Amino acid sequence: MLSEIKNYKSIAAEKKAQQWSKIPKSWRIPAERFRETNNVMDIPLTCGILNEIESKITSDHDATGLLKKLRAGVWSVEEVTVAFCKRAAIAHQLTNCLTEIFFDEAIERAKKLDSEYCDSTAKEKILPPLFGLPISLKDSFQVQGYDTSTGLGCYVNEPAKDNSALAAMLIDLGAVLYCKTNLPQSIMTGDSHNNIFGRTLNPRNKLLTAGGSTGGEGTLLALRGSILGVGTDIGGSIRVPAVCNGIYGFRPSVGMLPHGGVRDLTPPGTDGVRSTVGPMATSIRDCELFLKSVLEADTWRYDSAVISVPWVGLKLSQKLRVGVALDDGVYTPSPPVRRGLKLAVDLLRGSDDIEIIPITLPDVKLHYQSLIGFLTLSGSDHYLEQFARTVEPVIPSLKASGLLSAPGTTLQGFFDLNVRRAEAGKQYLELFRDHDLDAILMSPAPHTAVPLDTWASVTYTSLWNYLDYPAVVIPVDEVRDVDLVDDLSNVSFGADDERLYGSYTGPEQYKGAPICVQVVGYRHKDEALLKAAGVLDSIINGNYIQQ
């Protein structure tokens, strides 16, 4: 009955009030003081909420380094958990990055871990791999006792009865879960904005998008309210926020990590292009830490659909052959993105351990059209029906994406899409095999973070979802004064390309926006990709020791 429909506005108000009640009064900042501050990156350390030790815990280490401190007993699990809960609370007040907050429960778990493993009677116990490490999750992961609303009013006040497969595994591995993070309505756009939690802001520049769909994680990591988070990626949803926030984001091959208990809003059973679970981090070695810890932990016990690929402790023993694609054949990279890729390639050329091979990516536009076909198999009715349950309007970035106007396809059309993807798989196998590549290096987007609601295409990332190739984003620089607007004569691929290229207005609007590269490996060779990416990152970012 229409009279029984609850409007999303009242649901949102209740949910926001619930959030606010979960932040202790002593952790609250005068947020109105920072409302007009465009870059809030320094505020967590200057607002007076964190003490000296908490600042050190949350600022000075990646997850791998922090684990060593926890294992050595430098800090208790409780000290570390409280520090990250406090910093996450600050980050949320500055950028609106959180959805579900469970700080109290996290601190109780931390106390239990300290008691179980660190008191005088527990010295002989073997510490679990992720002992005491705080890990944040995208909202779409079920956590027992909390909503998995994905920012939709129709799923609010439906707490999960069980943990998602990955949440359960992380708890068994010793991690401490303490919050979930924001994402877009539909989980399918480049702006993490919905009608229940609102919009997540980019902490480096509030006028630019924080990215999507795992934008809450990206922002939380940028502000170091987390140093290891988990997202999902079906077209670039880990890698786009990594670009926007200047962090590391790894999209594994589908099925490598447990995905059960994740709420995807694509219609059930449309198993064309599948979402995959992956880490977002402040270092490349933390992406490896996450993959290694999960793959060594009998993933099949947690998820019936997982592919049990073992971690083998791979060692790189030969020169890496890296194929470099200057563009994707659809969109021309903007001046700062071109400069960032050139910077990375020039540094790699200077290493005796790297061989650079120029390559061209074939038929990306055709493959992108097929990907959109997979993502819109049944049209828009499934999405619109969920929105209608609480009378939700469509957010601007989703409306602009065109996904809701796609007509859907027939069963024969679905068969045709599968045939085309099989042919694309052969095509890209030949690209890897004929050039004897270890990895492909390219940009993750033709631009940096862009103004709100204008991230229009994911051709640079979604190609690898379509083919199911693992890919990781590595930050290399930021937009600088040298990144001047240049002539539209540099545009190579037509009118759409010209419009996108012309949207870069120069360093004034984009100054400080992160510039990243993307490293791609072959399907199910995820460990090999991270090993190669680790070498490339160490050369690009200056800590490489030649073997």
VENCORCOR-V656206 format. One record per backbone hydrogen bond with DSSP energy under -0.5 kcal/mol. CO is the residue of the C=O (numbers start at 0). NH is the residue of the N-H. If there is no record, write none. Layout:
co->CO nh->NH
co->CO nh->NH
//
This chain:
co->0 nh->3
co->1 nh->4
co->4 nh->6
co->6 nh->9
co->6 nh->10
co->7 nh->11
co->8 nh->12
co->9 nh->13
co->10 nh->14
co->11 nh->15
co->12 nh->16
co->13 nh->17
co->14 nh->18
co->15 nh->19
co->16 nh->20
co->17 nh->21
co->18 nh->21
co->19 nh->22
co->21 nh->23
co->23 nh->26
co->24 nh->27
co->28 nh->30
co->29 nh->32
co->29 nh->33
co->30 nh->33
co->31 nh->34
co->33 nh->36
co->35 nh->37
co->37 nh->39
co->37 nh->205
co->39 nh->42
co->39 nh->43
co->41 nh->44
co->41 nh->45
co->42 nh->45
co->42 nh->46
co->43 nh->49
co->50 nh->54
co->51 nh->55
co->52 nh->56
co->53 nh->57
co->54 nh->58
co->55 nh->59
co->61 nh->65
co->62 nh->66
co->63 nh->67
co->64 nh->68
co->65 nh->69
co->66 nh->70
co->67 nh->71
co->68 nh->72
co->68 nh->73
co->68 nh->74
co->69 nh->72
co->75 nh->79
co->76 nh->80
co->77 nh->81
co->78 nh->82
co->79 nh->83
co->80 nh->84
co->81 nh->85
co->82 nh->86
co->83 nh->87
co->84 nh->88
co->85 nh->89
co->86 nh->90
co->87 nh->91
co->88 nh->92
co->89 nh->93
co->90 nh->94
co->91 nh->95
co->94 nh->200
co->96 nh->181
co->99 nh->179
co->101 nh->105
co->102 nh->106
co->103 nh->107
co->104 nh->108
co->105 nh->109
co->106 nh->110
co->107 nh->111
co->108 nh->112
co->109 nh->113
co->110 nh->114
co->111 nh->115
co->112 nh->116
co->113 nh->117
co->114 nh->118
co->118 nh->121
co->121 nh->124
co->127 nh->130
co->129 nh->132
co->131 nh->133
co->132 nh->175
co->134 nh->177
co->135 nh->229
co->136 nh->180
co->137 nh->140
co->139 nh->262
co->141 nh->163
co->142 nh->145
co->142 nh->159
co->145 nh->159
co->148 nh->151
co->150 nh->195
co->151 nh->154
co->152 nh->155
co->154 nh->157
co->159 nh->144
co->163 nh->167
co->164 nh->168
co->165 nh->169
co->166 nh->170
co->167 nh->171
co->168 nh->172
co->169 nh->174
co->170 nh->173
co->172 nh->129
co->173 nh->131
co->174 nh->176
co->175 nh->134
co->177 nh->101
co->178 nh->136
co->179 nh->98
co->180 nh->138
co->181 nh->215
co->183 nh->186
co->184 nh->187
co->190 nh->192
co->191 nh->199
co->192 nh->184
co->193 nh->197
co->197 nh->193
co->199 nh->209
co->200 nh->202
co->202 nh->39
co->202 nh->40
co->204 nh->207
co->206 nh->451
co->207 nh->201
co->210 nh->191
co->213 nh->217
co->214 nh->218
co->215 nh->219
co->216 nh->220
co->217 nh->221
co->218 nh->222
co->219 nh->224
co->219 nh->225
co->220 nh->223
co->226 nh->281
co->227 nh->135
co->228 nh->279
co->229 nh->137
co->230 nh->277
co->232 nh->275
co->235 nh->239
co->236 nh->213
co->237 nh->241
co->238 nh->242
co->239 nh->243
co->240 nh->244
co->241 nh->245
co->241 nh->246
co->247 nh->280
co->248 nh->250
co->248 nh->472
co->249 nh->251
co->250 nh->470
co->252 nh->255
co->254 nh->306
co->258 nh->261
co->259 nh->164
co->259 nh->165
co->260 nh->141
co->261 nh->263
co->266 nh->269
co->268 nh->270
co->269 nh->271
co->271 nh->273
co->275 nh->232
co->277 nh->230
co->278 nh->249
co->279 nh->228
co->280 nh->247
co->282 nh->286
co->283 nh->287
co->284 nh->288
co->285 nh->289
co->286 nh->290
co->287 nh->291
co->288 nh->292
co->289 nh->293
co->290 nh->294
co->291 nh->295
co->293 nh->296
co->297 nh->300
co->298 nh->301
co->298 nh->302
co->302 nh->305
co->305 nh->307
co->306 nh->308
co->307 nh->309
co->309 nh->311
co->319 nh->321
co->319 nh->354
co->320 nh->322
co->320 nh->437
co->320 nh->438
co->321 nh->356
co->322 nh->324
co->322 nh->440
co->323 nh->325
co->323 nh->358
co->330 nh->327
co->333 nh->337
co->334 nh->338
co->335 nh->339
co->336 nh->340
co->337 nh->341
co->338 nh->342
co->339 nh->343
co->340 nh->344
co->341 nh->345
co->342 nh->346
co->343 nh->347
co->344 nh->348
co->345 nh->349
co->347 nh->350
co->350 nh->353
co->352 nh->319
co->354 nh->321
co->356 nh->323
co->359 nh->361
co->360 nh->363
co->362 nh->366
co->363 nh->367
co->364 nh->368
co->365 nh->369
co->366 nh->370
co->367 nh->371
co->368 nh->372
co->369 nh->373
co->370 nh->374
co->371 nh->375
co->373 nh->376
co->375 nh->378
co->376 nh->408
co->377 nh->380
co->379 nh->383
co->380 nh->384
co->381 nh->385
co->382 nh->386
co->383 nh->387
co->384 nh->388
co->386 nh->389
co->386 nh->391
co->387 nh->390
co->389 nh->7
co->394 nh->398
co->395 nh->399
co->396 nh->400
co->397 nh->401
co->398 nh->401
co->401 nh->404
co->402 nh->405
co->409 nh->413
co->410 nh->414
co->411 nh->415
co->412 nh->416
co->413 nh->417
co->414 nh->418
co->415 nh->419
co->416 nh->420
co->417 nh->421
co->418 nh->422
co->419 nh->423
co->420 nh->424
co->421 nh->425
co->422 nh->426
co->423 nh->427
co->424 nh->428
co->425 nh->429
co->426 nh->430
co->427 nh->431
co->428 nh->432
co->429 nh->433
co->430 nh->434
co->431 nh->436
co->432 nh->435
co->438 nh->322
co->439 nh->519
co->440 nh->324
co->441 nh->517
co->445 nh->333
co->449 nh->208
co->450 nh->453
co->453 nh->455
co->457 nh->461
co->458 nh->462
co->460 nh->463
co->460 nh->464
co->461 nh->465
co->462 nh->466
co->463 nh->467
co->463 nh->468
co->469 nh->520
co->470 nh->250
co->471 nh->518
co->472 nh->248
co->473 nh->516
co->476 nh->514
co->478 nh->511
co->479 nh->482
co->481 nh->483
co->486 nh->489
co->487 nh->490
co->493 nh->497
co->494 nh->498
co->495 nh->499
co->496 nh->500
co->497 nh->501
co->498 nh->502
co->499 nh->502
co->500 nh->503
co->502 nh->504
co->505 nh->508
co->505 nh->509
co->506 nh->510
co->509 nh->512
co->512 nh->478
co->514 nh->475
co->514 nh->476
co->516 nh->473
co->517 nh->441
co->518 nh->471
co->519 nh->439
co->521 nh->524
co->524 nh->528
co->525 nh->529
co->526 nh->530
co->527 nh->531
co->528 nh->532
co->529 nh->533
co->530 nh->534
co->531 nh->535
co->532 nh->536
co->533 nh->537
co->534 nh->538
co->535 nh->539
co->536 nh->540
co->537 nh->542
co->537 nh->543
co->538 nh->541
co->543 nh->545
//
